[in-house]
Amino acid sequence: MKLLILGAAGQLGSTFAAVRNHDVVGLTRVDLDVTDHRAVVAAAARETPDVIVNCTAYNNVDGAEDDAMTALAVNAMAVRSMAAAATRVGATLVHYSTDFVFDGEATRPYTEDDRTRPVSTYGCSKLLGEWFAQDAPRWYVLRVESLFGGRQARSSVDKIAAALKEGRRAPVFVDRVVTPSYVEDVRDATLALLARDTPSGVFHCVNSGQGTWADVGRHIADLLGADPGLLVPTSVKDVTLRAQRPVYCALSNDRLAAAIGRPLPGWQDAIRRYVATL
């Protein structure tokens, strides 16, 4: 299977670029401007992949409120170009989305059948991307959340771990509920989905379980043998942010587990494996 990875230098893309049991071509933002429709179509025509994996994203949630055009160009219109490119070469399109397509007002993990209602420009741009991805002849929209791992140590998990290791205080939300996603588990689940020739659809590609960021922080502190007293309990309502965040945003991965024949590892196990690499 030949994979064309777009955004190959990023957090998730670099994890795909390391795959050895498939023919992988990785293009970075230096190699390809995904907002250039003709360039995207030409790249696919040149490489003739079986699968186009879109790991690009404009993920500056607050910045999107003031730069909606860029967010829409990268998160939506570029996906439309990828779907057109996939159609021309008969490729499958894999597109990653986000929990930000929901409003965060649920009281149990969101399923793929739940109504989307983004509350930020970023969330709207990602939802549009989901719709455009479905123009491809075969497609998967995989929603991920709170990604961590990969070459770029810039995730919330990394920030908490770094602060604890250095003896600094780390603010953690006590009321924002998440299902973190380890890039290696996301990659493996994606490849399993492709290998099984699963029908097109939307899937929540997150590690199993849920917890607040305070729960995540305490787990990291335990793994590092750090002082949990460095964790500073914080409420979302007490923090001023440019863009509104969904507060309860846990995602159910039951549909994905059924499709690939196994549940994804729990987030505690995923963070344990990642912290062991730091």
ZIPESUL-V152442 format. One record per backbone hydrogen bond with DSSP energy under -0.5 kcal/mol. CO is the residue of the C=O (numbers start at 0). NH is the residue of the N-H. Records with the same first field share a line. If there is no record, write none. Layout:
BEGIN
CO: NH + NH
END
This chain:
BEGIN
0: 2 + 22
1: 49 + 50
2: 4 + 24
3: 5 + 52
4: 26
5: 54
6: 9
9: 13
11: 14 + 15
12: 16
13: 17
15: 18
21: 23
22: 2
24: 4
26: 6 + 7
27: 31
31: 33
32: 35
34: 36
35: 39
36: 40
37: 41
38: 42
39: 43
40: 44
41: 45
42: 46
43: 47
49: 91
50: 3 + 52
51: 53 + 93
52: 5 + 54
53: 95
56: 58
58: 60
59: 63
61: 64
62: 65 + 66
66: 70
67: 71
68: 72
69: 73
70: 74
71: 75 + 76
72: 77
75: 79
76: 80
77: 81
78: 82
79: 83
80: 84
81: 85
82: 86
83: 87
84: 88
85: 89 + 90
90: 137
91: 51 + 93
92: 94 + 139
93: 53
94: 141
96: 143
97: 100
98: 101
100: 116
103: 247
109: 251
110: 113
119: 123
120: 124
121: 125
122: 126
123: 127
124: 128
125: 129
126: 130
127: 131
128: 132
129: 133
130: 133
131: 134
132: 135
137: 92
138: 200
139: 94 + 141
140: 142 + 202
141: 96 + 143
142: 204
143: 98
144: 180
145: 180
147: 182
150: 152
151: 153
154: 158
155: 159
156: 160
157: 161
158: 162
159: 163
160: 164
161: 165
162: 167
163: 166
169: 231
171: 233
172: 212 + 213
174: 176
175: 212
176: 248
177: 210
179: 206
180: 147
181: 184 + 185
182: 186
183: 187
184: 188
185: 189
186: 190
187: 191
188: 192
189: 193
190: 194
191: 195
192: 197
193: 196
200: 140
202: 142 + 204
203: 205
207: 266
210: 177
211: 215
212: 216
213: 217
214: 218
215: 219
216: 220
217: 221
218: 222
219: 223
220: 224 + 225
225: 227
226: 229
227: 230
229: 169
230: 232
231: 171
233: 173 + 174
234: 237
235: 238
238: 240
246: 176 + 248
247: 105
249: 109
252: 256
253: 257
254: 258
255: 259
256: 260 + 261
264: 207
265: 269
266: 270
267: 271
268: 272
269: 273
270: 274
271: 275
273: 276 + 277
274: 277
END
